[in-house]
C-alpha cells in the first residue's frame, strides 16, 4: 500500500517518530487510524442516541404530549414558570 501525505502531515509524522513515542511512521499512521475508528464509533453512538430521542419526540407529538409556544412572550412565560 502506498500513502501520499501533504508536507504538513509528513512533518507531523516525522515529529511523532522523533519524539520517541513511536518507532516508525507506520506506528503513527496505525495509531491515527485507530483514533479515527474510535471517533467514528462515538459519532455512530451519538447519532443512534439522537435518533432515539427524535423518535420519542415524534411519539410525544403524535400522542398530543406537547405545549404550543406561539411567540416570545409565551416562551418566556413558559420558562419563567419552571
C-alpha positions as CSV (number, residue, x, y, z in Angstrom):
1,X,0.0,0.0,0.0
2,X,1.2,3.4,-0.8
3,X,0.0,6.5,1.0
4,X,0.6,10.1,-0.1
5,X,0.7,12.8,2.6
6,X,0.9,16.5,2.4
7,X,4.2,18.1,3.5
8,X,2.5,19.3,6.7
9,X,1.3,15.7,7.6
10,X,4.7,14.2,6.7
11,X,6.3,16.7,9.1
12,X,3.8,15.8,11.8
13,X,4.5,12.1,11.3
14,X,8.3,12.7,11.4
15,X,8.0,14.7,14.6
16,X,6.0,12.0,16.3
17,X,8.7,9.4,15.4
18,X,11.5,11.8,16.5
19,X,9.7,12.4,19.8
20,X,10.3,8.7,20.7
21,X,6.6,7.9,21.2
22,X,6.6,5.8,18.0
23,X,9.3,3.6,16.5
24,X,8.4,4.4,12.9
25,X,5.9,6.2,10.6
26,X,3.7,3.1,10.3
27,X,3.0,3.1,14.0
28,X,2.0,6.8,13.8
29,X,-0.4,6.0,10.9
30,X,-1.8,2.9,12.7
31,X,-2.5,5.0,15.8
32,X,-4.1,7.7,13.7
33,X,-6.4,5.2,12.1
34,X,-7.3,3.6,15.5
35,X,-8.3,7.1,16.7
36,X,-10.3,7.7,13.6
37,X,-12.1,4.4,14.2
38,X,-12.9,5.4,17.8
39,X,-14.2,8.8,16.6
40,X,-16.4,7.0,14.0
41,X,-17.8,4.8,16.7
42,X,-18.5,7.7,19.1
43,X,-20.2,9.6,16.2
44,X,-22.3,6.5,15.4
45,X,-23.4,6.1,19.0
46,X,-24.3,9.8,19.2
47,X,-26.4,9.6,16.1
48,X,-28.1,6.4,17.4
49,X,-28.9,8.3,20.6
50,X,-30.2,11.3,18.7
51,X,-32.4,9.1,16.5
52,X,-33.9,7.5,19.7
53,X,-34.6,10.9,21.2
54,X,-36.2,12.2,17.9
55,X,-38.4,9.1,17.8
56,X,-39.5,9.8,21.4
57,X,-40.3,13.4,20.5
58,X,-42.3,12.3,17.4
59,X,-44.2,9.8,19.6
60,X,-45.0,12.6,22.1
61,X,-46.2,14.9,19.2
62,X,-48.5,12.1,17.8
63,X,-49.9,11.5,21.3
64,X,-50.5,15.1,21.9
65,X,-48.0,15.5,24.6
66,X,-46.6,18.9,23.8
67,X,-47.1,22.6,24.6
68,X,-47.5,25.1,21.8
69,X,-45.4,28.2,22.3
70,X,-46.5,30.7,19.7
71,X,-44.4,33.8,20.5
72,X,-41.5,35.0,22.6
73,X,-43.8,36.2,25.4
74,X,-45.4,32.7,25.7
75,X,-41.9,31.1,25.6
76,X,-40.7,33.5,28.3
77,X,-43.7,32.8,30.5
78,X,-43.3,29.0,30.0
79,X,-39.7,29.0,31.2
80,X,-40.4,31.5,34.0
81,X,-43.0,29.1,35.4
82,X,-40.5,26.2,35.5
